[in-house]
Amino acid sequence: KRSRSAEVHNLSERRRRDRINEKMRALQELIPNCNKVDKASMLDEAIEYLKSLQLQVQIMSMASGYYMPPVMFPPGMGHYPAAMAMGMGMP
């Protein structure tokens, strides 16, 4: 019984790792010039990229005379950058 339990655990752990790796590859494709391999570096790069997009949106909104505070989307609402959600398009 113990070996069966360990086998089930190993399979579920493998699926979890596979899903994480799949999501990391998808994230890597969304970030320009991201050639990082380790997850921590890739997440750092993603954070910096998102911060730069957020800054661009704020600059664009101030330039148009409309101030817009940073936007936080709740989970499940979609995977759209703030610029697209507001109809500004991507820079």
N, C-alpha and C positions, 0 to 999 in steps of 0.2 A: 504494500500500500504506500509506503514512503517513497519508493522509486517512481510510482505513478504520479504522486503528488508533485514530486520534483520535476518530472517530465512536463506536466501541465504548466507548472510555474515557468519552466524554461521556455516553453512555446509562447506563453503570453508575454513574457519579457522580450522575446525575439520580435514579436509583432509590435510591441511598444517601441522598440528601438528602430524597427523598419519604418514605422509611421513618423517618428521624429526625424530620421534621416531624409525621408521623402519631403517633409515640410521644410527642412533646412535647404534642400536642393531647390525647392520652389522659391524660397526667400532669396537664395543666392542669384537666381535668374532675374529677380526684380530689382536688384541693386546694381547699378552700373559699375563696371570695373571691379567687381568683387571676385577676387581670386583666392580668398581665404579658405583654408581647409578645416581648421579646427573651429568648433562651434562657438567658443567664447569670442574669438576674433571676429567671426562672421556676425554674431549678434552685436558686438561693438560697432561694427561697420554699419549695420542696419539701423542702429540707434542714431548714429551720426547723420546718416542719410535722411532719416525721417525728421530729425531736428532741422536739417537744412531745408527740406521741403516746407516745413512749418514756418520757418523764417521767410522763405520766398512768398508764401501765401500772405503772411502779415505785411510784408513790404508792398506786395501788389495791392492789398486792400487799403493800405494807407495812401498809396499813390493815387488810387481812384477816389479818395476822399471818404472811404467807408472803412471804419475800424472794425475789425472782427477779432474777438479774442480766440485763443487756441481752441480747436474743436476736438472733443473726445467722443468717439463713437462707441456705443455699448456693444458688447460681444454679440455676434450674430447679425448685426445690422448690415454687414457687408465689408468688403475689403477694399474700399475706395479711399484714396488719399483725400484730404480735406479740399484740395483745389478742385478735384473733379466733382465732389459732392456739391460744391457751390457753383458749378457751371463755369468755372474759369478755365478749365482745361489744364493740361500739363505744360510746364515751362519748357 
